[in-house]
Amino acid sequence: MNHPTDSSPAPPPHSANSTQSTQSTEATQQEVLQCREAYDQLRQQLGLVIVGMEPMIEQLMIGMLCRGHCILQGMPGLAKTLLISSLAKLIDMSFARIQFTPDLMPADITGGEVLEEDRTTGKRVFRFVQGPVFHHLVLADEINRTPPKSQSALLEAMEERQLTVAGTTYELPNPFFVLATQNPIEVEGTYPLPEAQLDRFLLKILVEYPERDQEIEICRRQTSAAAVEMKPVMTTDSLRSMQALARRILVADHVMEAAVDLARMTRPGDSKMPAEIAPYVQYGGGPRASLALIKAAKARALLNGRHHATTEDVCAVARPVFRHRMVLTFNAETDGVDIEALLDRLIQSVSGANVNGRV
């Protein structure tokens, strides 16, 4: 994986140019390098079972460092489930998969109370049985196949990392992540997530088809008798330490302003929105999008071995941050304009360079 060198200089410690100069502690170079080494080990182990998918791996790790949830969208058979379950093994997290179907009930996600007899007293009592959401990493497979009543069972868990059942509140494990998958081609019998719930996801990650050489390697591995045993390369404690370190990454004022301006460019009626895209956008990202940009930029800088975030980091994470937060108009559909083309235009206006690749 290439780690380009950003032209933006690192702000000096306690600089007046830094919005985080009031922090008592900053990420040291040694801490950043240790985090980068742990990430390299993780990618190396994932490479034993996952071919390619470097951008998806980086974005998933960004989501985890930000304590955020992610949506993975891609065609069936692209190893989305294998990637997520492998991450859980390598970080030594408990893992649960929920297959979302039209008849799934909220209690199938959260768990519920069962009536049982106390053998010592002979009385009948209710006992709470935890559902699959009580794990570190929860895979919500094909989340758009279940009705909104069941989809909303994840809302409190995702936002507050707790669940309230029958008047009692239960804390969820720490760390806790929801990684949801969607199939982009099947629309019959599906229930698209409402915008309020989509906004709870930090990133929307596109899982693309592999390159020809990668697909050949996939076929070679999957048709051989060789077995790969995956062992944890980090613990949940070390992941929590990396999360705390990501919050200490510096963000200069001009980077913070670029992130906020980029979010405002997505909002109809805002003076920052370019005139040429205004007819195509119905709704844009709110303040949660600005926060997601800055958090994700910090995490990306940390994974790339830097203790300061740059405008390049902001632009690199802009697509997964805004894909699910912008609602297009009917004009966009009739003119054949998709969300990726609009994001290319917005990122180009911030970065001042041509955008050829997509994340």
Stockholm file with secondary structure:
# STOCKHOLM 1.0

chainA/1-359         MNHPTDSSPAPPPHSANSTQSTQSTEATQQEVLQCREAYDQLRQQLGLVIVGMEPMIEQLMIGMLCRGHCILQGMPGLAKTLLISSLAKLIDMSFARIQFTPDLMPADITGGEVLEEDRTTGKRVFRFVQGPVFHHLVLADEINRTPPKSQSALLEAMEERQLTVAGTTYELPNPFFVLATQNPIEVEGTYPLPEAQLDRFLLKILVEYPERDQEIEICRRQTSAAAVEMKPVMTTDSLRSMQALARRILVADHVMEAAVDLARMTRPGDSKMPAEIAPYVQYGGGPRASLALIKAAKARALLNGRHHATTEDVCAVARPVFRHRMVLTFNAETDGVDIEALLDRLIQSVSGANVNGRV
#=GR chainA/1-359 SS CCCCCCSSCCCCTTCTTBTTTTCSCCCCHHHHHHHHHHHHHHHHHHTTTCCSCHHHHHHHHHHHHTTCEEEEEECTTSSHHHHHHHHHHHTTCCEEEEECCTTCCTHHHHEEEEEEECTTTCCEEEEEEECTTSSSEEEEETGGGSCHHHHGGGHHHHHHSEEEETTEEEECCSSCEEEEEECSSCCTTCCCCCHHHHTTEEEEEEECCCCHHHHHHHHHHHTSSCCCCCCCSSCHHHHHHHHHHHHTSEEBHHHHHHHHHHHHTTSTTCTTSCTTTGGGEEECCCHHHHHHHHHHHHHHHHHTTCSEECHHHHHHHHHHHHTTTCEECHHHHHTTCCHHHHHHHHHHHHHCSCCCCCC
#=GC SS_cons         CCCCCCSSCCCCTTCTTBTTTTCSCCCCHHHHHHHHHHHHHHHHHHTTTCCSCHHHHHHHHHHHHTTCEEEEEECTTSSHHHHHHHHHHHTTCCEEEEECCTTCCTHHHHEEEEEEECTTTCCEEEEEEECTTSSSEEEEETGGGSCHHHHGGGHHHHHHSEEEETTEEEECCSSCEEEEEECSSCCTTCCCCCHHHHTTEEEEEEECCCCHHHHHHHHHHHTSSCCCCCCCSSCHHHHHHHHHHHHTSEEBHHHHHHHHHHHHTTSTTCTTSCTTTGGGEEECCCHHHHHHHHHHHHHHHHHTTCSEECHHHHHHHHHHHHTTTCEECHHHHHTTCCHHHHHHHHHHHHHCSCCCCCC
//
